Amino acid sequence: MKSITIEGQLRTEHGKKATRQLRSQENVPGVIYGGAKEISFYAPAIAFKPLIYTPEFQFAEVKLDGNSYRCILKDLQFDKVKDHLIHIDLLELVEDKKVIATIPLKFTGAAAGVKDGGKLITKMKSLKVKTYPKYLKEFIEVKIDDLQLNGNIRVEDVKLDNYEILNSPRIPVASVVLTRQLKQEEAVAPAAGAAAASAAPAKASAAAPAKAAAPAKAAAPAKGK
């Protein structure tokens, strides 16, 4: 699994004034949770970009004052006006301690319902899981080959060893839905059948008066004699 290195400094001063000064120097303050103690630190804003501006799940190796901390992303805070990172929370990985992580989904295969003309809709991009650090991985693979037209894959259908999935089990992860063309075809077919069925009796009733009128024409010459 991918890992990035972040070199920072331990924070010795706290408070709003110290925090504003750090940010004015294009540094981002942060906290590392989950280990023996909470660690306050800061690092250049640019150092966090490979970690936060990516859909990938990865480790962060944070080096502070000669020590190294293996972490994953926990939370972010952005400036509401300028939309740049102003605070970061990381979770230290301890081998015998379970962690909660959000891991991206990777859909593999070709859905049977798509081959029948449907459209694949992915409704979730990641799952929230609880596991030991040694089982963390870049993505969770979801096979969709057996996904039929109008069918769903739900959270409960994703089976993972060594993982406890924390999302609600009935939430759809992916679906194959009818396309507009298929909906139109399904709507036209019953309408055409109904029109054909109603047209047949109409033709039959129109032919009946014509046969009844034939004897009246034959009787006309006899009356003239």
C-alpha positions, 0 to 999 in steps of 0.5 A: 500500500502506498505511503507518503512521508511528511516532515514536520515539527512538534508544536511548542506554542498553542493558542489562537495567536500561535496558530495564526502565525503558523498559518501565515507562514503556510504551515498547517497545524495538526494532531496525531491521535490513537497512540500512547499520547496525543501529539500536536505538530505542524508541517508545510501545507504543500506536504499534505497535498499528496495525502488529501488531494487524491481518492486513494487510501494511503499511509502517512509516515510523519517524522517529528523530532527524530521519531516516526509515526505511521498514520492514516487520515482522520479528519480535515478542516478547510477555510470557509472562504479561501478553501485551503487546508487549515487543520488536519487530524491523523490516526496513529496505527498501533498493530494490536489496536483496531482502527476505523478507516474509510476505504475506496471501492473498486468495481470489477467485471462487467454487469450482466444487466449492462449487457442487456441494455441497462446502465450501471449506477455506482451509489457508494464510493467507499465503505467505513470499516473497522480492522487491525492495521495489518489488514488495511488495503488500498481498496475494497474489490466489488465484483459486479459480473452477476448484477442483473437488470434492475438488480442491486449490490448492497453493503451486506453483499460485500463479504470481507475477511477480517473486516467489520463493515460499519455502514448500514447493510441494506444500503445499495452499493451499485445498481443496474437500472433501465435506460431511457431507451429501454423504458420507452421500448417497454412502454411502446410494446404494451401500447402497440399490443393493446392497439392491435387487439382493439383494432381486430374487433372493429374490422370484424364489426365493419364487415358484418353490415356489408354482408347483410346489405347484399340480399337487398340489392338482389331483390330490387329487379324483381319488384320492377317486373 
